[in-house]
Amino acid sequence: MKSIFKSHFRNDLAETVINESSISIHQSGYVNYLYQKKANLGTDFFSHIYYIIDGESEIICNDKKFEMIKDHVYLFPANSIIKREQGGETEFLF
């Protein structure tokens, strides 16, 4: 398998983990929050991956605040408590 790990610093362990890992997507979708301030995005046995298409949002995951901004990807671990606290219109894929 050709390496997909690109970095300025070489890390053999990280490269091995990334190249030998696989991802299964059990649920996916598109969400457009239109000025909804608070929302619970769920808690379950799976990790959550969010790609912000447009806008920005403030997420609290396990009591730690994250500013989610356009064109960034966020990975939240399984069994997390994820809440959207505030933000304007935000579009994202999950």
Phi, psi and omega in degrees: 000133179287138182294134175255358185275116179239129181201159174286336180243131181277134178222102186298321180295313179299318180298318179296314181298313181295315184286339180257006180265159174224154180237130174248129180257116183264336179209139178214165179178183180236136179229138173234104175273122180253091175060022174279121187285306186243139177202145172264123182268001171110162176221130177200193185271007183242152173286155180245134175241126178239133172244119182277114181282314182204152179087193177209158185208158176250120182244141172246120179240116181051047177069013175246130185272137177231133173268110181266124184235162184308141177066021175244154179246138181233134178243121178247133186290160178302156179060032178263153172260114186243125180228141174262119185268313180199165179152161176277214178291129181225131175247133177209157173258147175226000000 
